Amino acid sequence: MEEFVSEEQAQTNGKKFELNIDSLLDISIEVSVEIGRAKMSIGELLALSKGAIIELNRLAGESVDVYVNEKLLGKGEIVVVNERLGVRIMEIVNPKEMVQKLG
């Protein structure tokens, strides 16, 4: 059975939806930046000691991946801001791609 919604109900529902979106703005998310990856055996991992260097799969100066809640947001570059590391967003993935990765 189909249920029809009056225009007044639709507007009311739309307002509730807007309020819900506004309440989402205060939700905390985790933003992380991946500078590269490396594969190694457990033996190689156990052989690491202080001062060991792990070679990553990216070249110096290459873009880094920016993730939001473990989902790729885009690409960026490392910058220094007030003696702290930061990332400048250079590219954001297509929203369709982002939604597909969420599913």
C-alpha positions in Angstrom: 0.0 0.0 0.0 1.5 3.4 -1.0 1.4 6.2 1.4 1.0 9.8 0.1 2.6 12.7 1.9 1.1 16.1 1.8 3.2 19.1 0.8 3.0 20.4 4.4 4.3 17.0 5.8 7.1 17.0 3.2 8.2 20.5 4.3 8.1 19.4 7.9 10.1 16.3 7.1 12.5 18.5 5.2 13.0 20.7 8.2 13.6 17.7 10.4 16.2 16.5 7.9 18.0 19.9 7.9 18.1 19.8 11.7 19.6 16.3 11.6 22.3 17.4 9.2 23.1 20.4 11.5 23.5 18.0 14.4 25.9 15.9 12.4 28.3 18.8 12.2 29.5 18.2 15.8 30.3 14.5 15.3 34.0 13.7 15.6 35.8 12.0 12.8 39.3 10.6 12.6 41.6 12.1 9.9 44.8 10.2 9.1 47.6 10.6 6.6 49.5 7.7 5.1 52.9 8.6 3.8 53.6 5.1 2.5 53.7 1.3 3.1 56.2 -1.5 3.3 55.9 -5.3 3.3 58.2 -7.4 5.3 58.4 -10.8 6.8 57.9 -11.4 10.5 61.6 -12.2 10.7 62.5 -8.8 9.2 60.1 -7.1 11.6 61.6 -8.8 14.6 65.1 -7.9 13.4 64.3 -4.2 13.6 66.1 -2.2 16.2 66.4 1.4 17.3 67.7 3.4 14.4 66.5 0.9 11.7 65.1 2.5 8.5 62.0 1.0 6.8 61.9 1.9 3.1 58.4 2.9 2.0 56.8 2.4 -1.4 56.7 6.2 -2.1 59.3 8.6 -3.4 60.3 11.7 -1.4 58.0 14.6 -2.3 55.3 12.3 -3.7 51.7 13.0 -2.5 50.3 11.4 0.6 46.9 9.7 1.1 44.4 11.5 3.3 41.8 9.3 5.0 38.6 10.1 7.0 37.5 7.2 9.2 39.7 4.9 7.1 38.1 5.9 3.8 40.2 7.7 1.2 39.3 11.4 1.0 42.1 12.5 -1.3 45.7 13.4 -1.8 47.9 16.0 -0.1 51.4 17.2 0.5 53.2 17.4 3.8 53.8 21.0 5.1 55.2 22.5 8.3 52.8 24.8 10.2 54.2 26.4 13.4 56.8 23.7 13.8 54.2 21.0 13.4 53.6 18.7 10.5 50.4 19.3 8.5 49.0 18.3 5.2 47.7 20.5 2.4 44.8 18.9 0.5 45.7 18.9 -3.2 43.0 16.6 -4.5 39.7 15.2 -3.2 38.3 11.9 -4.7 35.2 12.0 -6.7 32.1 11.9 -4.4 30.8 8.9 -6.4 34.1 7.0 -5.8 33.8 7.9 -2.1 30.3 6.6 -1.8 31.2 3.4 -3.7 34.0 2.7 -1.2 31.7 3.2 1.7 29.4 0.3 0.5 
